Amino acid sequence: MITLLSSPASPFVRKVRVVLLETGQDDVALQEVTTTPMATAPEVAAANPVGKIPALMRDDGPAIYDSRVICRYLNARAAADLYPESHIWETLTLEATADGIMDAAVISVYEKRVRPEEFRYQPWLDAQWAKVTHALDALEARWMSHLHGPVDMGHIAIGCALGYLDFRHPDKDWRTGRDSLTAWEAKFADRAAMRATLPL
């Protein structure tokens, strides 16, 4: 039995869930947990020493964690082709770019949710959003030809990153000035696996 420790709001968990659906791995159980950087759930701490989700618990080995590691494992398990050797470095770079967007966006959420209001630091929040916008600009300028190619892990990761921006940062207009990325996101978001994993 394989179990994914998950949360429906996490964009990193969503990446894994989309991979499961895209590769037809319906034998992986989802276990929803409530965990935060300030209060790590015991089951998360037991599976991942740094206390983050997603974590994948396996019968035949120790739990594995970090969404990029889990996605590579699931891709291999299904003998899928989400990490094509013909353009592996582009795929990995796109996935890393998406994870960077999600990192900055998640940090910004926790800055407002966890830190007491009197200690919040707006320049820090501005710096996180600058990372997001720089990454989005790079996607628009340099990566659209790849995104219009066959679906790989880069596509899935970018789709989840953009979905998280809409979910947690609806006041931020990431689409203006990025017409190609906007059009791509609208089409990719309509994939069955993306619709089935909308964050809650």
Summary of the structure (lengths in Angstrom):
residues: 200
radius of gyration: 16.8
end to end distance: 25.8
largest distance: 50.9
contacts: 602
relative contact order: 0.15
helix: 58%
strand: 10%
